[in-house]
Amino acid sequence: MSQIPDDAIKCLDKGFVRLVDSMGGDDAIVQAARVSYGKGTSKVSQDRGLIRYLMRHRHTTPFEMVEFKFHCKMPIFVARQWVRHRTANINEYSLRYSEARDEFYYPDPEHIQFQSSLNKQGRTGEVPEELKKKVQDYFKEISHRSFEIYSELNEAGVARELARAVLPVNLYTEWYWKNDLHNLLHFIGLRSDSHAQYEIRVYSDAMAESVKAVAPFAWEAYQDYVVSGLRFSRIEQSLLEQNLPARVIEDILEDLAYQITATLHKNKPRDENGLYSLYQKQGGSDSEDDFKLKWDSGEIETGNVRELREFKEKLISLKK
């Protein structure tokens, strides 16, 4: 099996993630979404806006046009979690055809913890140093002894496909793993989460670095709408409608009227005499004097007109 290549990101004590190849990027997402245009839009800002729209409204197919191929080396128990994501193409190092190498994962002391009493899949708490050392010693003892037995069986001519069964799951394996951006982001969303097991989280975080580099607009939209975004159930929305004070909604709507006006003006400058009427068309209710005072302060934020208007519609629906 491979040592850690120079262009790889090291993971755990002996593992790595290496981006072998990628097909497409932000431009491929836009091209797929606007297939009739061939090359997509003419401005980078328009590409970014379209990608954000697609992510926000969960139009996932264009993101599937971008593909990543990784070369990864990880402990077998990590690989078995990994393949729960059944949307990738995988070719793994075979212990039927090739002999195993004496490479095992040994956890660092800071990652040896007690079983969580609240999360059946998690760990928590500080373990005494004496117990940490015992855990590490057991890992090494079992790994070394099992590999000795495996080697003995190999030398005796026992079939590799059977001899491999004596090896523990902290043995390192490796594979080539290819997936599209949509499913890769789903993988990262689950496996980079703070509740995911540490040993797979480091691999997910490493692959996320490749996504940032290959499709930065898509990664930004994913962070804004999936990682940091919130969705409300029907029951939760009903509670908001019943308990959110109308004055709070009105204040936010007023701020949005200013932001939409400022964004429209930024995208296509208007004559100053027409700004107040533009603001009124966005639902603003301040007097002209108050509008001018706030406008001249220079503190009005701008954004994406489509996003701001959609947010405005959601707030208005809460008033009903």
Protein Blocks (a to p, Z undefined) as FASTA:
>chain_A
ZZddfkbccehjlbccddfbdeddfklmmmmmmmmnonopabfklmmmmmmmmmmnopak
lmmmpccdddddddfklmmmmmmpmkbccddddfklpccddddddddfklgccddfkbmk
bcedjddfklmmmmmmmmmmmmmmmmmmmmmmmmnopafklmmmmpcfkbccdddddddf
klmmmmmmmmmpmkbcfklmmmmmmmmmmmmmmmmmlmmmmmmmmmmmccddfklmmmmm
mmmcfklmmmmmmmmmmmmmmmmmmmmccdfklmmmmmmmnopabdfklmmmmmmnopac
cddfklmmmmmmmmmmmmZZ
